[in-house]
Amino acid sequence: MPDEVRRLDDLDIEQDMRMQRRVWVAQRAGWTVMAAVVAAALMGVFGGTGPLNRRVVTAASGRWTVRHPPLGRMTAEVPMRVAFHGGARFNVARVWLSTSLLDGMNVTRVTPEATRRVARADGVTYEFERLGASDAAVVTFSLQPTRWGRATGQVGTRDGERVTVSIFSFP
Amino acid sequence: MESVLRAALVYFMLLVLFNLAGKRAMSETNTFDFVVLLIISEAVQNALIGEDASFTNTVLVVTTLLGLTIAMSVWKYRSARLEKVLGGGPLILVRHGQLFEDRMRMARVDVPDILMAARNGQGLERLDQIKYAVLEESGSISIIPRQESQA
């Protein structure tokens, strides 16, 4: 008879209470981890929306900011908002995204639509006509991570100011 | 390589999570549990295939999953310890009509579950007609009735 099978009264059974208790302890520890994962996800720790997944980077002049989530997930949309403050009005506004940022990201949508898009070796410049004329001067880029890991790059405007943006994407 | 790694990661993730759910949770599938299982399969599908819906990728994923299933079954056959770690082994819940309440609580099995198994399997009417009630690794409850002379 195999070692693991024992006779209890008149029943041959491979019951192992010591192992069973360890399994129960491990199960309950696992439930705690699962609850922590769900709680962390609700807070935005694994990307998506959540109070811990918000970052605002302000330009040195204070005239514009970039709001983006620092954590994303592969193929899931990551919204990045470039906002110009102080009642800004532009006949032509330009927002530049560096190549290092775009290497790990696809720009799937730009709102409002850019009137012109110029690609160069160091990045892509989006031009917007009459930005802020009838609405707030805000441009939203819908980014889609194409690989997991950290993508770090820069966002800049026509006056040469730049800020650094870093987004970590989970697989 | 990515297809195989993805399939392997999903396999082990499901193995861990379903084992954490416990054997009782997986054996009792009512309509709602069935719907949840369907939803899980849909959620996992995207992780398995990703953007690659080619026939080749499908073959790779299925081969990897079945291969891992076979490997696990061989490993469990050769290692009684692994089988116990993954399933906990069979567990006596009732002996000669007496309940092991602490075990039942930990295994999330209550008296109605045992009575249902007794009625379904053996046509028994009362708890004292049960010689042994064993929670099997599959999550089902086996009932061994008392002999007439012992009841």
Interface residues (C-beta under 8 A of the other chain):
Chain A: P2 D3 E4 L8 D9 L11 I13 E14 Q15 D16 M19 Q20 V23 W24 Q27 G30 W31 M34 T75
Chain B: V16 L17 N19 L20 G22 G50 E51 A80 R81 K84 V85 G88 G89 P90 L91 I92 R95 M106 Y132 V134 I144
